[in-house]
């Protein structure tokens, strides 16, 4: 029940443009379901949009620690590391992507 209510609050906050509030609700959701790919993905996107790049990287890495096979997130992370001038971190994810796609 709490998860459903909180997910509705996340969506409403996003729609109204209140990303800080959305992050607050996402953090509460992640206390309930800490390994949830949808909520970690959502948090990563919001942090990135807000320019909180280090936190976005950390959240994406956390997500991949729970499920290393998430190709879409791994590709996003490789691209994001390149964009921010971190080629060594990007290369790590690119190599894993190559193995996953075999």
N, C-alpha and C positions, 0 to 999 in steps of 0.2 A: 504494500500500500504506500509506504513512504517513498519507495523508488518511483512509483507511478506519479505521485504528486510532485516529487522533485523534478522528474523529467519534464513534466508539464511546465514547471516554473523556469527550467532552463530554456525551453523553447519560447516561452512568452518573453523572457528577458532578452533573448537573441532578436526576436521580432521587433521589440521596442528599441533595440540598439543599446541596451544596458549590458555590455559585456562583463563589467565588474560583478554585477549581480549574477549573471550566468555562471561565471567562474566560482562564485560563492556556492551556488547550488550544485555545481559539478563537483566541487570538493566534498560536499555533503554526500552526494551520490557515491563518490569514490570511497568514502568510509564504509558504505554498505556493500559495494561491489568493486573492490580495489583493482581487479584485473579486467574490468569491462572494456573491451575494444571500442565500442561506440562512444563511451563517455571520455575515455582517454584521447580518442581521435578528436572529439569535439573540443576538448580542453586545449589540445595542441593547436588546432586551427585558431581558436580565439586568442591564445597567447601570441601566436605569430602575427595575427592581424593587429594586435596592440603593440607590436614591436618588442615584445618580451622574448627575444630569440633564444637566449640561453635556457629559459624555462621551457620554451616550446621544444627545443632539442632534448632536454631532460625528460619531458613527458613522453615524447615519441620513443626515446630509447627505453623508457620504462615499459611502454606498451609492447615493444618488440622483445623485451626480456620475458614477458608473459607468453607471447606468441610470435616466435621468430619467423614464421611462415607468411606473415602479412605482407605480401608483395607490394601492394599499393602504398602502404605506409613506408616501407623500406625504400621504395623508389622516390617518394616525396622527400624522405630524409636525405638521401644521397643528393638530390637536386638542391635541397635547401642548404646543405653543407657547402656545395659548390658555390651557390649564390652568395654565401657569407664568407667566402674565401677560406674554406676549411677543406682543402682537397684530400688530406690524409684520412679524415673521418668519412668523407664521401667515398673514397676508394674501398674502405672496409665494407660499406653497404653494397657497393657495386659488385664486389667479389662474391658476397653472399647471394646477391640477386642472380648472378650467373649460375651459381650452384643450384639455386631454387628452381631456375627455369630449365634445367637439364632433365 
